[in-house]
Amino acid sequence: MTKAYWIARMDIHDPERYKDYIAASKLAFDKYDAHFLARGGTITELEGTARHRNVVIEFPSMKAALECYNSPEYQVASKIRQEAAEGEMVLVEGI
């Protein structure tokens, strides 16, 4: 089975509220066997405009990644994230 990855690039404008997102999203990530490969950390801007926070999350499959995103647990967390940050998220199938 091919793994899949969420790639998220965020600018956080409410760090305290973003902590609530991290806590709330843990329920969905645990349920769908998500593994963080990158979560924040130091970045080096190579091309384009970088965001403040960059995250790569590995899932066992595209199905699991989509189910996680669409789950009631993650949708609660997503609303919190949208209040606290602005950015982009994509789902990429692995090779």
C-alpha positions in Angstrom: 0.0 0.0 0.0 1.3 3.4 -1.0 1.7 6.0 1.8 0.3 9.5 1.6 1.4 12.8 3.1 -0.3 15.9 4.3 1.9 18.9 3.6 0.9 22.0 5.5 2.4 25.5 5.3 1.0 27.9 7.9 1.5 31.5 9.2 0.2 31.5 12.8 -1.4 34.7 14.0 -2.8 33.4 17.3 -0.2 31.1 18.9 -2.2 30.4 22.0 -5.3 29.3 20.0 -3.0 27.3 17.7 -2.1 25.2 20.8 -5.8 24.3 21.0 -5.6 23.1 17.4 -2.6 20.9 18.2 -4.4 19.3 21.2 -7.7 18.8 19.3 -6.1 17.4 16.1 -4.2 14.7 18.1 -7.4 12.7 18.4 -7.7 12.3 14.6 -4.0 11.8 14.1 -3.9 9.0 16.6 -7.1 7.4 15.2 -5.7 7.4 11.6 -2.1 6.3 12.4 -0.5 9.6 11.4 3.3 10.1 11.9 4.9 13.5 11.9 8.0 13.7 9.7 8.4 17.5 10.1 6.6 19.8 12.5 7.8 23.3 12.7 11.6 23.5 13.2 14.2 25.6 11.4 13.6 26.4 7.7 15.7 27.8 5.0 13.9 29.6 2.3 15.2 28.4 -1.1 12.6 29.6 -3.6 9.3 31.6 -3.2 8.0 32.9 0.1 8.2 30.5 3.1 5.5 30.2 5.7 6.3 30.4 9.4 5.3 26.7 10.2 5.8 23.8 7.9 4.5 20.3 8.6 4.7 16.9 6.9 2.5 14.1 8.2 2.7 10.6 6.9 -0.3 8.3 6.7 -0.5 4.6 5.8 -2.6 5.3 2.7 -4.5 8.0 0.7 -7.7 6.5 2.1 -6.5 7.0 5.7 -5.3 10.5 5.0 -8.6 11.5 3.4 -10.6 9.8 6.2 -8.6 11.7 8.8 -9.1 15.0 7.1 -12.9 14.4 6.7 -13.3 12.9 10.2 -15.5 14.7 12.8 -12.5 14.8 15.1 -10.3 16.6 12.6 -13.1 18.9 11.4 -13.4 20.3 14.9 -9.7 20.9 15.0 -9.7 22.4 11.5 -12.1 25.1 12.6 -9.7 26.0 15.4 -6.7 26.1 13.0 -8.6 28.4 10.6 -9.2 30.8 13.5 -5.5 30.8 14.5 -3.6 30.5 11.2 -3.6 31.0 7.5 -2.0 28.7 5.0 -2.2 25.9 2.6 -2.6 22.1 2.9 -2.2 19.5 0.2 -2.4 15.7 0.2 0.3 14.0 -1.8 0.5 10.3 -2.7 3.9 8.7 -2.0 5.9 6.6 -4.4 
